[in-house]
Amino acid sequence: MTSKSYMSPSQTPDSRSRIEDLPTWQPSTRLIHGGTLRSEFCETGEAVFLNSGYVYATAEEAEAAFDGTTERYVYSRFRNPTVQMFEDRLALLEGAPACRATASGMAAVFAALACQLEAGDRVVASRALFGSCAHIVTQILPRYGVTATIVEGTDLDAWTAALATPAKVVFLETPSNPGLEVIDLPAVCALAHAAGARVVVDNVFATPILQSPLTLGADVVVYSATKHIDGQGRCLGGAVLGDRAFIEDELGLFLRHTGPSLSPFNAWVLLKGLETLELRVERHCATALAVARYLEGRGDVPTVRYPGLESHPQHALAARQMKAGGPIVAFDVGSKERAFGLMNALRLVTISNNLGDAKSLICHPATTTHQKLSPEEKTAQGITPGFLRLSVGLEAAEDLVADLGRALDSMA
Ligand SMILES: Cc1ncc(COP(=O)(O)O)c(C=O)c1O
């Protein structure tokens, strides 16, 4: 018995015909429709192409695919239609000419740096980096003969001094994890370009909704898609965006031969995440601002850090380069004992080193994500014993405020 084909000859995939509408589409529309590659089965939702290889009708076709005469899918370590849909949709949102996805955010950071560096090159990076990003810059790259100069990200004089000598790459995070330092992107990019460096920005805390580093002068943007792009704590993923020559030639070649590919299934989860990203980030930010104002207003929380608060040291800069203050709030309750006491007393907010989930998550960076930093490094990054990072979720603001308030009151 043969199975019936349900493909109607009159139904042709229409995704390509709609690409001409793209320039007029607003970001919210791009997030829903951008990059769709509809198959001959005319599915509504994006298909999951969970395959490693592809077939050729003839040996000549295979030869042509490998010698570059034809462009097509040859192996999912190189390209895959579901992964490509995610890449194209994110590129449209970011306003980037090209994007490549990776298996995790760290794979994206490492590939974005390693693909363009060689022995003898110099990287200038901001001090306030996520622990693994700092490890790559200060521990792994030097093993391959790449030197690193670390600067205080908020100090333009320090950038000026460090970039008075040539550099190959400038790498920074803004806002930083976990201290929420905001770096002046246009100023640092101008200094970097004068020194001959490409600027790579880790935009995880801002998300592509709040900040567009490429329009502020950066050359390359990296994401941990694990965070707000997925947004529901389901899978790992990463992405690198930039101009076509960099992404396809330098990065593409590096990825093809080193293999940190994103699983097509995870790409599908992330595609679904993109559809609701704008709505979620708007809500995360509104709730984060309400929580930050509440904590600041209590009077018993010594330090509250949130780029959307007037008290944030770079509040004016954040208002210039970000659309809102972001989904993360940081605060200091004075000691490790009080920090642990607060975390253990919370009933709604849960303890996790992850961030960017629909669920609010709290973390004590000094003993988890940034535990490996030396005491001096922790102090330099403001990671004091009482410092906490709160990834604000999608719960009702009043419930989060009540939970935090009750936990803080219980320690009075
Ligand atoms: C700023 C930043 N960059 C990169 C990463 C790494 O992402 P992933 O965990 O997806 O490898 C993280 C993870 O927490 C992060 O916060």
The ligand as a Tripos MOL2 file, in Angstrom:
@<TRIPOS>MOLECULE
LIG
   16    16     1     0     0
SMALL
NO_CHARGES

@<TRIPOS>ATOM
      1 C1         26.0700   38.1400   29.4400 C.3       1 LIG1
      2 C2         26.1370   36.6760   29.1150 C.ar      1 LIG1
      3 N1         26.8350   36.2720   28.0400 N.ar      1 LIG1
      4 C3         26.9260   34.9630   27.7080 C.ar      1 LIG1
      5 C4         26.3310   33.9990   28.4890 C.ar      1 LIG1
      6 C5         26.4820   32.5520   28.1220 C.3       1 LIG1
      7 O1         25.3350   31.9980   27.6030 O.3       1 LIG1
      8 P1         25.0070   30.4210   27.5780 P.3       1 LIG1
      9 O2         24.7220   30.0200   28.9890 O.co2     1 LIG1
     10 O3         23.8530   30.3020   26.6550 O.co2     1 LIG1
     11 O4         26.2320   29.7280   27.0630 O.co2     1 LIG1
     12 C6         25.5990   34.3680   29.6240 C.ar      1 LIG1
     13 C7         24.9660   33.3390   30.4750 C.2       1 LIG1
     14 O5         24.5460   33.5930   31.5870 O.2       1 LIG1
     15 C8         25.4900   35.7480   29.9310 C.ar      1 LIG1
     16 O6         24.7960   36.1700   31.0130 O.3       1 LIG1
@<TRIPOS>BOND
     1     1     2 1
     2     2     3 ar
     3     2    15 ar
     4     3     4 ar
     5     4     5 ar
     6     5     6 1
     7     5    12 ar
     8     6     7 1
     9     7     8 1
    10     8     9 2
    11     8    10 1
    12     8    11 1
    13    12    13 1
    14    12    15 ar
    15    13    14 2
    16    15    16 1
@<TRIPOS>SUBSTRUCTURE
     1 LIG1         1 GROUP 0 **** ****
